Amino acid sequence: METSSPRVGLPVAVATVVLAGAAALVFAVGDAIGSADAVTETLSTGAWALAWTLLGFAALLAVGCAVALVRGVVAHRHPTRIEVVLFVVGVAVIVAAAATHPLWGSGSGTG
């Protein structure tokens, strides 16, 4: 008799999308605050740092989700369509946020 192991792909994929979306939202808030004076620049920089922290955790979860999806395929438990879609959406948001708010180089920290 086979024992079924719990699916971890869906909760991890959902968490990836939530954290990546939260990072994108914090990036947008930091951009909206701007850097007109010292106070708003401090808030904007704090939002930028928080967003990158969230994005880093989202990336770690995306790696975990990819591992869970691959392990499921190897064990002949094919992932559900929603797991794959959420994983792809999460990775797309991570890439878009990282591309529009670089960690260093041109435009880093300026939104």
Buried (B, 14 or more C-beta within 10 A) or exposed (E): EEEEEEBBBBBBBBBBBBBBBBBBBBBBBBBEBEBEEEEEBEBBBEBBEBBBEBBBBBBEBBEBBBEBBEBBEEEEEEBBEEBBEBBEBBBEBBEEBBEEBEEEEEEEBBB
